[in-house]
Amino acid sequence: MSKAITKPRVITIAGSTGTGKSQLAVVLAEKFNGEIINGDALQLYEGLPIATNKLPFCERNGIPHHLLGCVRLDEEPWQVGNYVHTASDVIKDISARGKVPIIVGGTHYYTQSLLFETSLPERTEPECQTTEAQEERWPILAASTQDIFRELRKIDPEISSRWHPNDRRKIRHSLEIYLTCGKKPSELYCEQREATAAVRLPQFPRLEIHDTDEEATCNSVNSLRFDPLILWIYADLDKLYPRLDDRVELMVQDGLLEEVASMLQNLQEQQQLRNHVDQSSGIWTAIGFKELVPYVSASLAGDVGEERLEKMKRTGIELTKTATRQYAKRQQRWIRGKLLQALEENNSLNRMVLLDGTDVSQWHQTVEATAIDVVSAFLKGNPIPKPAASTDSASKILVPKAKTNLKARYCEVCDITMMMEQEWDDHPRTKRHRKASKTPVDWQALYPKKNSQDNVTHSEPALGKA
C-alpha cells in the first residue's frame, strides 16, 4: 500500500502595506519554531531597505529570513517563476528540518502563485537571460507597444484579447513566449490545464468537473501546492491611510532621501559603463525611488534654487504618499478579487482567517493573540475557526467579489478600448459614444441651393424704346 504524500504545512500572512505583517511573522516564528520566507517582490533585491520596508535586523529577533535581498542589482530582474521555484525549495527544506515555513509579503500575485499549483504556467518563461539579448534576437520586442500588440494580435488573437493595448509588459511577455516556445501562449496554457487535470484529478475526487464549462474546468484544477493557513491582516483604508502618510514621513527622517541618492549613483555608474539597466522592472520600480529621483537629482546637481528645491522635495514626498495609499488599496482589492476567489473555487475558503488590524491600540489582542490561537489549532490538526467567526467584520469582508470577465473591446467610433464587460455594454448609451456616432447632417443635400442657371434659359433683356 502506497504511503500518502503529506504536503508541508505553511502559514501565509497577507494584507495591505503598513498593517504589521512582518511583525506578526516574527511573533509566530518565535512561538512555533518557524522560519520566514519573503513574499514581497521588491524586497527580493539588494538596496532600498527603507523604501521597500525590509524589516531591520534588530527587529528580526534572530529568526532566519529567506529570499530577502538575495538578488543583486546587476542581475536580471526576477519573474514570478524564479520566485515560485526558489521559494518552493526553501519551504520543503524548512519543513524537512521540522520547522514551520511562514510566508509574509505584500506581493499577493507572487504568494498566490506559490500557494496554487496552476496559478503559474510552467515552461512559459522566455529562455533568454536578458532583455538586451531578447531584443537583439527578436527586434520586434524593442518596437513600440502598438507594434508589439499588432504582432501579437496576428499570432494569437485569443491571448491578445485579454490585454489592454497599452499594457506593454503583458503584451511583450506573451509575444516572448511565442517566440521562445514556437507555440501560441493560449495553446500552451490550455495544454498545461489539461495535463494538470489528467494528473491531479484522481487525487482530488471532491472536485467536480463540468465538461461543458471550460472556465469551471480550469478553476477546478487550481489545486493547492501546500497545506496552508492564510492570515489576512485587514485594516479599514480610511484608518490606514493616515498611518501610511505618517510612515512615509518617518522613512524620510530615517534616511530615505540618502538611500535614493545612493541608488541613483549606482544607476549612473552602470550607465557610464554602458550596462543595460531596465528601470521598468525590479527594484527600480519601488515606491519612493521614482517619486523622489527628480528632487535628489536636482539636489546633487546643485543647480536649483533653495526654494525651488524644497518644493520639489515636498512634491516627491507627497507623490510617495499617494502611491503608497494606492498600493494599499490595490493589495486589498487583489485579496478580495483574486485570492478569495481562488480559495472559493478550490473549496478552501475556510483556510483564510481575517484579523482586524484597523485599531492599532488593539493590535496585540485582535491580531497577535488571535493569530497565535488560530495557528496553534492549525498546527495541532484541530479545526480552524470559520472565517465569519474570526472577527465581527469577517462575515462581510470575507466574501469573494464576483468574477470579472476581462476582455479587450475596441470602439472604433470613439477610439477607446474597454476591458470590463459591463463598461462595454453601457458604452453605446454614453454621451460620448452617441455624440461620436451621430451622423453629420448634410445640410446641402437636404436643402440644395436653387441655381437658376441650371434650369432656366435666360434671354437678353429687351431694350426699351427711347
Disulfide bonds with the S-S distance in Angstrom:
none
